[in-house]
Amino acid sequence: ELLEEFNARPMRSYGGLSRRELFEQVEQSEPLPERRFVFAHWSWAKVNIDYHVEVDHNLHSVPQNLLHEKVEARFTQTTVEIFFRGQRVASHARLSGRGKPATNPAHMPATHRAHAEWSPSRLIAWGEKTGPETPRTHGWGEMSVVSATAKAGYEGSVGASAPRQRASRACHEGCARGSRSG
């Protein structure tokens, strides 16, 4: 009752309008927006050599021509958007957890796209040609495929057995250390 009386009292600084009249003129004259407001965080990130940026502890791809560029990331509860010079260059569903990659194949160089199509069995077969321990040292997840296929490409371009022997020896030593550490 007192609130209604207070809101109906004229205010001198507003030309004699009451709070209720002012509310009806200003607030009720425009309809509510059709879409709800979505809260978003913004951060800066630098594009890594693997054409991914780290946003909220996960990796999100951007077009590979942006290597080493500084970009802005906008992330909501459901979406991650990457902007370069005010233009959106990538959009991904936001990932839960940590260290997970979100890679759009269109962002990859052609050579990476070709290697991304390798199946785990093909990678394991390649690894066994390098040495029996090689497949054991890789989790064969999305990001380890990049390093494994880079090794395969290096060996293929060199064509010598020395890199293959070094890779096999390194994998053997890695497996031996891993089994000792428990």
N, C-alpha and C positions, 0 to 999 in steps of 0.2 A: 504494500500500500504506500509506504513512504518512497519506495523506489519509483513507482509510477508517478507520484507527485513530483519527485526530483527530475525525472526525465521529461515531464510536461512543462517545467518552469522555463520561461524565456531566458535566453542568454544575450547580454548586451553586445558582446564581441562578435556575434554571428547575426547581427541585424534583427534581433528579437526572436530568432528561431529557437525552438526548444530542441533538446537532444533527440527526442522522438521524431520531430519534423526533419531534422538534419539527417538522421538515420534513414528515413523513408526516401529522402531526395537522393542521397549519395549511395548508400549501400544497397538499396533495393532496386535502383535504376538499372543496374547491369546484371545479367544472368551469371550464374556460376560457370566456371570453365567446364568444358565437356570432359577433359582429361584431368585426372588427379595429379597433384604435384608429386614428383618423384625426387627424393633426396639423393644427391650424388656427391661423391668425393672426387677431387681433382688432384693429380700429381704429375710431376715431370718424370720422364724416363729417357734413357739413351738406348738406341737400338743396338743390340749386341751383334757380333759377327754372324750369329746364326739366325738373323732377321727376326728375333723375338725381343720383347721388352718384358721386364718383370713388373707385374702389377699385383699388389696384394698377395705376394709370395708365390704367384704362379706365372707361367710364361705364355705370352700371347704373340702370335705372329703379326707382322706388318709386311707390306710389299718390300721385297729384297733390295730395291733401289734406294731405300732409306737407311742403309747401314751406317752406323755411327752418328746418325742425326739425333737431335733432341726433339722429343715429341711430348704431347700432353695426353694424359690418360684420364678418362672420366669413367668412373665405375659406380654402378647402382647395385642394388641387392641382386639383380638378375643379369645385368649386362656390363660388358667392358667395351668402351669405345676408345680408339686411338686417333688423335688429331695431329696433323702436321701443318703448321702455318695456318691454323684456323679451319682446315678442311679435314673431314673425317676420312681416314684412310683404311680403317679396319674396325670391325665390330665382332665380338665373340660373346657367347653365353658365359657368364661368370662361373668359374670353377670353385668348388669347395675343396678344402684341404690345402696342402702346400706342395710346391715343386712340380705341379702337373702342367703339361704343355697343351696349348690350344693352337693347332696349326691349320691354317687354311691352305690347301694345295696351290691355290692361285698365287699365293705369296712366295712360293718356292722358286728357285732357279730351275730351269728345265732339267739339269742333271740331278738335282735332289728329288724332283718329282719322279724321275725314272727310277731312282733307287728306292723311293718310298713305296713303290709297288712291289718290292721284293718281299716275299713271304718269309716268316721265321724259318721254315724248313730250308729255303734257298740260302738264307744267311748262315744257318748252321752248316750246311754243306760247304759253303765258301770257307767258313771258319775252320772246318776239319781239314781242308786242303792246306791251310796255313799251318795248322798244328792242332793236335788233339785237345789242348787246353784252351784254345781260343774261344770256342762256344761257351765254355764254363765261365769265362771272365765277363761276359756281357749278359745283361738282363733281357736284351732284345726288345726293350721298350722303344717307343717312338724316338726318343732322343739318342739312345745308344745306336740306333740304326745309322744315324748321321755319321758317328765316329767310325763305325764298322765299315760302312760303304766308302768313307773317305780313305780308309786303309786299303780297301779293295781297289779303289781307283788309283791310288798311289802305286800299289804293286803292279797293277795292269799297265800303268804308264811307264814304269821303270823297266818292267819285264825281266828283272833279274831275281835270282833266288835269295840274295842277301837280305833285302827288306823283309821277305817272308820268314826267313830264319830268325831275324831280330824280333819280329812280331811274335813268333811262336815262343821264343826264349822268354820274352817279357811276360807273356800270358802264363807260361809255366811257372815263372818266379812269383807272379801275382797269386796264382792258385796255391803255391806252396806257403806263401806268407799268410794267405787267408785261412788255410787249414791249421796253421800254428796258432793264430790268434783266437781260434775257437769259434 
